[in-house]
């Protein structure tokens, strides 16, 4: 009886130690399941993934409390925009995103799976419906590119050739990067224009 009690206590202790990590490691919302083994890495990734005004508005409309909630909201906003760019709206779209600390970690996972040593900051595994991505190298274009691969993969019953897959993903990347930067530029112009108007208003006008 004493052995049983001790064993049960040990099991409960181990469950208390490891269960929170498992719950933290996976987070599902909308089209995305996030996996990350480090709270700090997840926070760094979220901080680096800066969205433009339009996508930020979409994210702010969602209810989120945790970093995981905010990050999945960002991914889902990018997905919606990417679907619009591609004019592809696949049913049952769901992708797993594994966030790794560095490109070295991402490259190591790629090498282990495919037996090829290449520097990878991110890649989409067709067989796993999974994106592997480096937190230290993330930006909206990288995320959009890999999500583009996922959307194309779910859209077609028969996968198109690799070069077609890549061209479609690149179009999503370029569109989201350029459009978001353009919106930021217009906002800066508007802000500068408003600032100049305020400055000019402080000076008396020449009498006509």
N, C-alpha and C positions, 0 to 999 in steps of 0.2 A: 504493500500500500504506500509506503514511504517513497519507494522508487517511482511508482506511478505518479505520485504527487509532485515530485521533483521534476520528472520528465515533462509533465503537463505545464509546470511553471516555466520551464525552459522554452517550451514551444510557444507559450503565450508571449514570453519576452522577445523571442525571435520574430514572432508575427508583428509585435509592436514596433520592432526596429525596421523591418523590411517592407511591411505593407504600405506605409506612407510613401516610400520611395516608388513603389509600383504605381500607386495612385497618382503621384506627381508626374511620373514618367510618361503617361499617356493622357491626352486630353482631346476629346472629340467634339467638334461643333461644325454644323453645316456640312460642307464638302470635305472637311479636313480632319485628320487625326494627327496631332503633334506627338513626337517622342523626343525627349531630351533628358539626359541623366543628371544635368547640373542646373540648378536654379540660376546661378550666375551666368552661365552660357546662354540660357534662355533670355535673361534680361538684356545681355549684350546684343543678342540677335534682334530683339524687339527695338532696342534703342537705335540700332543701325538701319533698320528697315523703315526709312522715312518715306512717307507718301505725300503726294501733292494735295492741293486743296480739295479737288473733286473726290478723290478716294478717301481723304480724311473725313469728309462730310458723311460718306457712306458708313465709315467705321463708327463715327460719333452717334449715328442713329441706332446703333446696337447697344444693348445693355451689357456692359462688362465690368467686372470688379477686379479680377486677377490679371496678371501678365499673360497667362495662357489664354484667357478670354479675349484680351485685346489683340493678341497675335493671331489667333484663329479668325477674328473679325477682319484683320488686315488681309489675311490669305483669301478669305471668302470674297472680299471686295475686289481684290485683284483678279480672282477667278471670274467674277461677273463681268468685269471689263474685258478680260481676255476672250470670253465667250462672244461678246459683242464684236470685238475686232475680227475674230475668226468666222463669225456668223455660224457658230456651231454650238448647239445646246444639247449635249448628250444627257440621256437619262441615267440615273443611278451613278452619277459622277462622284467618286470619293477617292481621295489620294492620301497616303500616309507620308508625313514629312519627318524625316529623322535629322535633327539638328546636331551637328558635330562642332567641336571647338574651333578647329583650324582646317585649312586646305590639306595639310599633311594627314589628318585623320580621315578626311573624305577620300583622299587618294589611296590610303591604306585599305579602306573598305572596298573601293573599286578594284584594286589589285587582287585582293583576296577572292572576290567574286568572279572576276573575269581573267585573272592571270596576266594582266597587262599593267605595266607601271607607267602611269600618266599623271600629270598634275591636274587635279580636279578640284575646283572650288564648289562644284555642284554637278549632279547628274540625276537623270530619271531612269529608274530601273523598270523596263517594260514588263518583265516577268513578275515583278513584285508590286507594281502600281505604287512605287515608293520613290520619293525624292530624298536624296542625301545632299545636304548642303552645309557649307562651312559658315559658322557664325561670324568669324572675323573678316569674311570677304563678301558679306551679303549686301545687296542693294536691290532696288525694285526691279531693275532689268533682269537680274539673275533669277529672281523668284518668278517673274512673269515668263521668262524663257522656259523654265522647267515645268511650270503649270501649263504652258502652251502644249508641251509634249503630252502631258496627262490628258488634256482635253481632246487633242487629236486622237490619242490612243483609245479613249472611250467612245469617240464619235463614230469611227469607222469599224464596220464588222470585220473587214480585212485590213490589216495595217499597211499603210502606204510605204514605199521605199524610204530608206533612211534619209536620203537627201531631201525628199519632199517633207518628211517629218521635221527636219532641221530648218528648212526654209520657213515653214509655218511658225515654228517656235521663235525664230529670229524676227519674224514680222510682229509677233506679239511683244517681244522684248523692245524692239525699236519704237513701236507705236506708244507703248506705255511710258518709256523713258522720255521720248521726245514730247509727247503731249503733256506730261506732268511738268517737265521743265518749261514748256511754253506757257503753261498756266502760271507757274511761278514768276516767269519773266514779265508777263502782263500785270501780275499783281504788284511787282516791284515798280513797274512803270506807273501804275495807278497811284501807288503810295508816294512815289517821287513827285508825281504831278500834283497830288493833294498838298504835299509839303511845300512845293514851290508856290502854290496859290496862297497858302497861309503866310509864307514869307513876304510875298508881293503885297498882300493885304496890309502889312504893317507900314508900308511906305505910301506917302500921299501921291495921288495921281497928278499929272501935269494938267493944268487948266487949259481947256481948248478955247 
